[in-house]
Amino acid sequence: MRRCALHVPAVVSLVALVSLGCGGRDVKPSPNQPAQPSTQVDEKALSVQLSRTDSTLRISVRDNGAPVRTDLWLYTLVNGKLEDFTAFKDPDSKRKSRRRMLPAAIAGQPTNFAPADNGDENGFMSDGVRDRRQNGTPVSAIDGDVTVELEQVPTTPLVVVAGIEDQRYAGAAGIDATGGPVTLPAGVGAPEKHTARGFERDIKPLLEGCLDCHAENGEAESLKLVTYDDLVSHDIILPKVQAACAVEHPGDEAARTACTNKDNDTEYLVEPGTPALSPLARRTRPDEERGASAEGLKWFGKGGKRFGGHGDRRMPPQNTTADTADDQNQPTHFDIHPQDFQILFDWIAQGANR
């Protein structure tokens, strides 16, 4: 491809008007839920701004001026059609891992869990981290901006599509080789409607089979799955840091606090709007095609053992010992009932509403 000779930063913007646990070894099926009226929700308007200088593409994503964490997908526009653009380096901290995408197939059939089908090739995020701890207090790390280093500068227009997986937002923008705006194909970045999901009505019943372990006095009570805040607001790293600092500084509260405050990482079981970064979704995702075979110990697609060497760590597990010789490798609840996982997936994608 011919290298673009553009040196002066040019900006183009387009606003898309859019609106696990154990569960015991014997997993309980999810209860039948009473029929609920289907509430439809619209995606929100999202502003996507692009600028490029030589081989550096800068992207800014805003919701009414506020920075947004959402999924972003990079394409070239060829003869009026979008083609995946993969010739870029992973943006620092804006993409946890290409291996953290969700499965593209269950029992050989496409899941339609976008962006599973192409996320490992051309997808990243406007922000990969929700917040950081500063002096013990979580502070938002979302700035809505990402810089992408292009390994090849295309002669055809570049298009960024936002919010494919995140059911809260939709938007898109395109930029040509001169930095000018691009007319996008019909429907790109257009709004969609989704069946609204909520924790109390849709998710809490799904987790009832997990509470033998993931509740007070359960085997995995450190990772409770009882309340909304357990899933969305409980920093699962902090207790581990505090425990390590208590061992390092016994009897010295000030030193323990200082030790804890040195570690500013956070992690939550659910990352609102981003199923691929949510441990709860990644550990419960269906893998029916490989769940009853030796391959079931591996991530769908690439990678080694799931979450280290402690058996098949998909939730609910059949065995949690480190010895893989006794792993039963049986299908989990979500393998058998992928429709339940779809509900969980959609709830997280919509922002994990109460």
Protein Blocks (a to p, Z undefined) as FASTA:
>chain_A
ZZdfbfbdcdddddddefkinnpabdcddddddddddddddddddddddddehjaccddd
deehiacdddddddddeehiacddfbbcddehiafblklcccfbeehiafkiacklmmmm
mgccfbfbfbdceehiacdfbeoiacdddfbdcfbdcdddehklmmmbgcdddddfkopa
cdddehihpacddddddfklmmmmmmmmmmmmmcghiaklmlcckbmmlmmmmcfklmmm
mmmmmmmmghilklmmmmmmmpmcdcdfbdghilklmmklmmmpccfklmmcfklmpceh
iaddeeijehjfbdcdfbfcfblklpgoiacfklmmmmlmmmmmmmmmnoopZZ
